[in-house]
Protein backbone atom coordinates (compact mmCIF):
# COMPACT_ATOMS: atom_id res chain seq x y z
CA UNK A 1 0.00 0.00 0.00
CA UNK A 2 0.94 3.64 -0.18
CA UNK A 3 1.94 5.41 2.97
CA UNK A 4 3.10 8.87 4.02
CA UNK A 5 4.29 9.25 7.62
CA UNK A 6 4.87 12.48 9.48
CA UNK A 7 4.70 13.39 13.17
CA UNK A 8 1.26 14.34 14.43
CA UNK A 9 2.33 17.39 16.39
CA UNK A 10 5.43 19.41 17.15
CA UNK A 11 6.10 22.38 19.42
CA UNK A 12 8.78 25.02 18.92
CA UNK A 13 9.73 28.43 20.24
CA UNK A 14 9.40 31.73 18.40
CA UNK A 15 12.69 32.64 16.73
CA UNK A 16 13.97 29.05 16.76
CA UNK A 17 14.39 26.44 14.01
CA UNK A 18 12.21 23.35 13.53
CA UNK A 19 12.52 20.36 11.20
CA UNK A 20 9.43 18.39 10.17
CA UNK A 21 10.18 14.95 8.77
CA UNK A 22 8.24 12.95 6.21
CA UNK A 23 8.84 9.38 5.08
CA UNK A 24 7.01 7.81 2.20
CA UNK A 25 6.34 4.48 0.53
CA UNK A 26 4.51 4.93 -2.75
CA UNK A 27 4.03 3.18 -6.07
CA UNK A 28 6.39 5.33 -8.06
CA UNK A 29 7.64 8.84 -7.41
CA UNK A 30 7.09 11.99 -9.43
CA UNK A 31 7.87 14.64 -6.87
CA UNK A 32 7.18 15.63 -3.28
CA UNK A 33 5.25 18.66 -2.10
CA UNK A 34 4.98 20.52 1.18
CA UNK A 35 1.85 22.54 1.91
CA UNK A 36 0.92 24.78 4.82
CA UNK A 37 -2.63 24.75 6.14
CA UNK A 38 -3.96 27.13 8.76
CA UNK A 39 -6.99 25.93 10.70
CA UNK A 40 -10.16 26.24 8.64
CA UNK A 41 -8.30 27.33 5.53
CA UNK A 42 -7.15 25.72 2.29
CA UNK A 43 -3.66 24.25 1.92
CA UNK A 44 -1.15 26.65 0.35
CA UNK A 45 1.91 25.56 -1.60
CA UNK A 46 5.32 25.82 0.09
CA UNK A 47 7.78 23.71 -1.88
CA UNK A 48 8.33 21.02 -4.49
CA UNK A 49 11.26 18.58 -4.70
CA UNK A 50 11.80 16.07 -7.48
CA UNK A 51 15.60 15.68 -7.33
CA UNK A 52 17.72 14.84 -4.28
CA UNK A 53 19.01 17.74 -2.28
CA UNK A 54 17.99 20.91 -0.56
CA UNK A 55 15.69 23.59 -1.96
CA UNK A 56 15.82 26.89 -0.11
CA UNK A 57 13.14 29.54 -0.26
CA UNK A 58 13.49 32.31 2.28
CA UNK A 59 12.92 31.03 5.82
CA UNK A 60 11.71 27.67 4.51
CA UNK A 61 13.86 24.87 3.05
CA UNK A 62 12.91 21.40 1.88
CA UNK A 63 15.18 18.38 1.51
CA UNK A 64 14.65 15.15 -0.42
CA UNK A 65 16.40 11.78 -0.45
CA UNK A 66 14.68 9.49 -2.94
CA UNK A 67 16.80 6.46 -2.02
CA UNK A 68 15.66 6.75 1.60
CA UNK A 69 12.07 7.77 0.84
CA UNK A 70 12.61 10.76 3.09
CA UNK A 71 12.04 14.48 3.10
CA UNK A 72 12.11 17.24 5.66
CA UNK A 73 10.81 20.79 5.84
CA UNK A 74 13.05 23.19 7.75
CA UNK A 75 11.57 26.39 9.12
CA UNK A 76 13.95 29.06 10.42
CA UNK A 77 13.37 32.18 12.53
CA UNK A 78 9.97 30.91 13.54
CA UNK A 79 7.14 33.41 13.81
CA UNK A 80 3.83 33.01 15.59
CA UNK A 81 2.07 33.04 12.21
CA UNK A 82 3.90 29.82 11.33
CA UNK A 83 1.55 27.96 13.68
CA UNK A 84 -0.29 25.71 11.25
CA UNK A 85 -0.44 22.17 9.93
CA UNK A 86 2.26 21.15 7.44
CA UNK A 87 1.25 18.52 4.90
CA UNK A 88 3.63 16.30 2.97
CA UNK A 89 2.34 14.89 -0.33
CA UNK A 90 3.93 12.61 -2.94
CA UNK A 91 2.95 12.37 -6.59
CA UNK A 92 2.86 8.66 -7.44
CA UNK A 93 3.33 6.77 -10.71
CA UNK A 94 -0.21 7.69 -11.76
CA UNK A 95 0.58 11.35 -11.09
CA UNK A 96 -1.89 11.40 -8.21
CA UNK A 97 -1.04 13.15 -4.95
CA UNK A 98 -0.84 10.91 -1.90
CA UNK A 99 -1.14 12.99 1.26
CA UNK A 100 0.17 12.58 4.77
CA UNK A 101 -2.09 13.40 7.71
CA UNK A 102 -0.17 16.58 8.43
CA UNK A 103 1.99 17.82 11.30
CA UNK A 104 0.44 20.39 13.59
CA UNK A 105 3.13 22.90 14.53
CA UNK A 106 2.59 24.91 17.70
CA UNK A 107 4.77 28.00 18.18
CA UNK A 108 5.23 29.29 21.72
CA UNK A 109 6.49 32.78 22.58
CA UNK B 1 -10.95 34.25 -11.65
CA UNK B 2 -8.03 35.13 -9.41
CA UNK B 3 -8.37 32.00 -7.31
CA UNK B 4 -10.34 28.80 -6.92
CA UNK B 5 -13.83 29.58 -5.67
CA UNK B 6 -15.98 27.07 -3.83
CA UNK B 7 -19.60 27.51 -2.86
CA UNK B 8 -21.21 27.24 -0.46
CA UNK B 9 -18.57 27.70 2.21
CA UNK B 10 -20.75 25.86 4.70
CA UNK B 11 -23.61 23.43 4.15
CA UNK B 12 -25.74 21.75 6.79
CA UNK B 13 -28.10 19.08 5.52
CA UNK B 14 -30.27 16.36 6.93
CA UNK B 15 -29.35 12.72 6.58
CA UNK B 16 -30.78 11.31 3.35
CA UNK B 17 -30.87 14.61 1.48
CA UNK B 18 -29.12 15.47 -1.79
CA UNK B 19 -26.39 18.14 -1.94
CA UNK B 20 -24.38 19.84 -4.65
CA UNK B 21 -21.01 21.47 -4.07
CA UNK B 22 -19.61 23.85 -6.65
CA UNK B 23 -16.03 24.59 -7.68
CA UNK B 24 -15.00 27.41 -10.01
CA UNK B 25 -11.32 26.88 -10.91
CA UNK B 26 -8.72 29.39 -12.03
CA UNK B 27 -9.39 30.43 -15.60
CA UNK B 28 -7.34 28.34 -18.01
CA UNK B 29 -6.60 25.52 -15.56
CA UNK B 30 -7.49 22.30 -17.37
CA UNK B 31 -6.95 19.97 -14.42
CA UNK B 32 -9.43 19.96 -11.54
CA UNK B 33 -9.35 17.78 -8.43
CA UNK B 34 -11.85 17.08 -5.67
CA UNK B 35 -10.60 16.03 -2.25
CA UNK B 36 -12.28 15.32 1.06
CA UNK B 37 -10.58 16.24 4.33
CA UNK B 38 -11.60 15.13 7.80
CA UNK B 39 -10.35 16.83 10.95
CA UNK B 40 -6.70 16.03 11.64
CA UNK B 41 -6.24 14.21 8.35
CA UNK B 42 -4.70 15.01 5.01
CA UNK B 43 -6.85 15.47 1.91
CA UNK B 44 -8.33 12.25 0.52
CA UNK B 45 -8.51 12.06 -3.29
CA UNK B 46 -11.98 11.74 -4.79
CA UNK B 47 -11.87 12.51 -8.52
CA UNK B 48 -9.69 14.21 -11.13
CA UNK B 49 -10.86 15.95 -14.30
CA UNK B 50 -8.70 16.77 -17.30
CA UNK B 51 -10.86 19.09 -19.35
CA UNK B 52 -14.44 17.85 -19.40
CA UNK B 53 -13.72 14.20 -18.75
CA UNK B 54 -13.13 12.39 -15.49
CA UNK B 55 -9.60 11.08 -15.95
CA UNK B 56 -9.63 9.24 -12.62
CA UNK B 57 -12.66 8.69 -10.40
CA UNK B 58 -11.16 5.88 -8.36
CA UNK B 59 -11.40 7.87 -5.13
CA UNK B 60 -15.18 8.22 -5.11
CA UNK B 61 -16.23 6.16 -2.08
CA UNK B 62 -19.46 4.74 -3.56
CA UNK B 63 -22.17 5.37 -6.14
CA UNK B 64 -23.81 8.06 -4.02
CA UNK B 65 -21.00 10.38 -5.12
CA UNK B 66 -20.84 11.82 -8.61
CA UNK B 67 -19.08 14.80 -10.18
CA UNK B 68 -19.40 16.63 -13.47
CA UNK B 69 -17.50 19.29 -15.37
CA UNK B 70 -19.60 19.74 -18.52
CA UNK B 71 -17.76 22.67 -20.10
CA UNK B 72 -14.28 22.03 -18.77
CA UNK B 73 -14.46 24.84 -16.24
CA UNK B 74 -16.91 24.80 -13.30
CA UNK B 75 -17.35 21.45 -11.59
CA UNK B 76 -20.12 20.18 -9.35
CA UNK B 77 -19.75 17.39 -6.81
CA UNK B 78 -23.08 15.71 -6.14
CA UNK B 79 -23.86 13.55 -3.12
CA UNK B 80 -27.08 11.58 -2.95
CA UNK B 81 -28.73 10.18 0.19
CA UNK B 82 -26.21 11.86 2.44
CA UNK B 83 -24.97 10.04 5.52
CA UNK B 84 -23.43 11.41 8.71
CA UNK B 85 -20.11 9.88 7.65
CA UNK B 86 -20.06 12.22 4.65
CA UNK B 87 -19.46 15.17 6.98
CA UNK B 88 -16.09 16.68 6.08
CA UNK B 89 -14.47 19.61 4.30
CA UNK B 90 -14.62 19.12 0.54
CA UNK B 91 -11.67 20.78 -1.20
CA UNK B 92 -11.28 21.58 -4.85
CA UNK B 93 -7.92 22.27 -6.50
CA UNK B 94 -7.02 23.28 -10.03
CA UNK B 95 -3.81 23.21 -12.02
CA UNK B 96 -2.62 24.02 -15.53
CA UNK B 97 0.40 21.72 -15.46
CA UNK B 98 -0.54 18.99 -12.95
CA UNK B 99 2.36 20.13 -10.78
CA UNK B 100 1.29 23.42 -9.22
CA UNK B 101 -2.04 23.02 -7.41
CA UNK B 102 -4.16 25.89 -6.13
CA UNK B 103 -6.81 24.99 -3.59
CA UNK B 104 -10.13 26.63 -2.88
CA UNK B 105 -11.19 27.40 0.67
CA UNK B 106 -13.42 24.35 0.74
CA UNK B 107 -17.02 23.56 1.58
CA UNK B 108 -17.65 22.35 5.12
CA UNK B 109 -20.45 19.79 4.85
CA UNK B 110 -22.29 18.74 8.00
CA UNK B 111 -24.88 15.99 7.79
CA UNK B 112 -27.20 15.94 10.82
HADDOCK unambig.tbl for C-alpha pairs under 7 A between the chains (distance, minus, plus):
assign (segid A and resid 41 and name CA) (segid B and resid 105 and name CA) 5.65 0.50 0.50
assign (segid A and resid 42 and name CA) (segid B and resid 103 and name CA) 5.93 0.50 0.50
assign (segid A and resid 42 and name CA) (segid B and resid 104 and name CA) 6.03 0.50 0.50
assign (segid A and resid 42 and name CA) (segid B and resid 105 and name CA) 4.67 0.50 0.50
assign (segid A and resid 42 and name CA) (segid B and resid 106 and name CA) 6.60 0.50 0.50
assign (segid A and resid 43 and name CA) (segid B and resid 103 and name CA) 6.39 0.50 0.50
assign (segid A and resid 87 and name CA) (segid B and resid 42 and name CA) 6.90 0.50 0.50
assign (segid A and resid 99 and name CA) (segid B and resid 42 and name CA) 5.55 0.50 0.50
assign (segid A and resid 99 and name CA) (segid B and resid 43 and name CA) 6.26 0.50 0.50
assign (segid A and resid 100 and name CA) (segid B and resid 42 and name CA) 5.45 0.50 0.50
assign (segid A and resid 101 and name CA) (segid B and resid 40 and name CA) 6.61 0.50 0.50
assign (segid A and resid 101 and name CA) (segid B and resid 41 and name CA) 4.28 0.50 0.50
assign (segid A and resid 101 and name CA) (segid B and resid 42 and name CA) 4.08 0.50 0.50
assign (segid A and resid 102 and name CA) (segid B and resid 41 and name CA) 6.52 0.50 0.50
assign (segid A and resid 102 and name CA) (segid B and resid 42 and name CA) 5.88 0.50 0.50
